[in-house]
Amino acid sequence: MNGQATVTILEVWQLSKRFGGVEALSCVEFHVCDREIIGLIGPNGAGKTTLFNIMSGFDVPDEGLVVFNGESIIGLPPHEICNKGITRTFQMTRGFRGLTVLENIVVAALNGTKNLSEAKGRAREIIGAVGLRGFAEKRAGELSTGYQKRLELAKALATQPRLLLLDEVFTGLSQTAIDDTIRILESANQSGTAIVIIEHLMRPILALATRVVALDHGVKVAEGTPQSIALGAQHVGRYP
Amino acid sequence: MSGSPFRLSGPGAIGYVGWGILVLAACLSLVVPFLLSPYVLHLIILVLLYAYLSQCWNIVGGYAGQLSLGHALFFGTGAYTSTLLFLHYSVTPWAGMLIGACCAATLGLAIGFLCFRYGLKGPYFALVTIAFAEMARLVALNVTVLGGASGLQIPLHEGAGAAVFQLSNLSAYYVIYGMTILSVLIVNAMRHNSIGYFLLAIREDELGAEAVGVNPRKYKLVSLVASAFLTALGGTFYAQYYLFLEPNSSLGIGVSITFAVNAIIGGRGTILGPILGSLLLTLSGEFTRSLVTYGGAGVHMMIFGAILMFTCIFLPEGMVPTIAKRLNPKRTC
């Protein structure tokens, strides 16, 4: 990040979602600026993934608004939202298990182009960038969990998102893999992608995020710099 | 290593060896029919017809992963449409073929729209396709114009371009042979186009595909319509070749299951799968029938069933992927 990010690309207004009697989200508001990296933290069941589901079109809110590039995206199907520039990853990775790693990325790279050779070219670039080149012809189902997470990230990057929503891409990775992933995200960010990261591990959040939003029981309980939030969280004993 | 010679399997690729076998078979089969007895030629026509029909099923059932068990609807629609046009208006089967295919494609569009709009998947989609095919069978059984239970006889007719299908096995052979080649070329082109990638992605994980910008409803619909269109062409061939059309053998669930089982046993989502599946199952079906000639009606079905069980147990992914693994155990696909 260089200098101040000024242009807001995503705004979330008064978002509420109930599942039966459970208030998964209540009146959550936040925004993402162009090229910004935001950490979204909170204990299990805080509503982080529900928020992602709504922002990516996999769920609709009971109340509230999500505005991306000046237009509401509530009610749009996930593929259209992806076409518009928001791509999310899943906590439980959703690789196309029977396809090769390269083919997985090609599918994602076809977002925004109908030209297969162009998509293949981009997929080859990305497969190198995320360190999966040696696995290009392996089936996705045969990868270890760590590499499946990388593939999930590679697919998301291949769609060329303006805003990337990452749901626990660091969890379960080795230290070196975490460092690699941090580097990959830094370079994606430098080439213009804003990122929202859901993560329980504080190290990647501290390394990447310029701002942190904390949720608890569906309510935004804090927002600020990573350092201030980490300090506050330690006080209430949530993060050792 | 996309140029690996043993890429028989992989998601739908067939590789050098696969293409070699196909081209060799294609050349041989242009010449061989002159030397064969009418019965053997008839068997080969059956193998090709079911290879063609299973290949059509493979588009939606294998590549897009939508288990249709109602393809008899499209098959029968093609057969009945062209036959009625031929009987009542002397329309050449060639034109009837295309008109029937358009009717079937329209039905496919309607059914697909309903199913995919309301998110029917897996067994639910299969049940709906069965239901529509059964409705069509009941209609054909009870409507006089459609011949009812006694069916429609197609008279031998030298005019109207029908002679090709009717008068000699040899010319019928070349027609179905061309259709089979065409289906292979279409599926191969589809596989190497973006739509092939989309269909496979949808088959593997529909939500995951949506998340990376693929519109599942649209591409499932496209695959069903294309499959319905092509399947109906086979229906016209069937009617003109047998010169007889009857609801149970053209719209019955057994017909749908045959298309699906050939492709599944051969290896669904592969190009060679439906061809090998049809070869194995059509021939073994005919062979077991000839084993038990009198007094043992139904015994041949038991033997056929045993063959099916054997292939399901020992070739669980289908013939093509299993063979490909044997040929090249190092490859992980």
Interface residues (C-beta under 8 A of the other chain):
Chain A: S56 F58 P77 P78 H79 E80 C82 N83 T87 R88 T89 F90 R94 G95 F96 R97 G98 L99 T100 E103 N104 V106 V107 A108 L110 N111 G112 K114 L116 A119 E137 K138 R139 E142 K155 A156 A158 T159
Chain B: M1 S2 G10 P11 H192 N193 S194 Y197 F198 L200 A201 R203 E204 D205 L207 G208 A209 E210 A211 V212 G213 V214 N215 P216 G269 R331 T332 C333
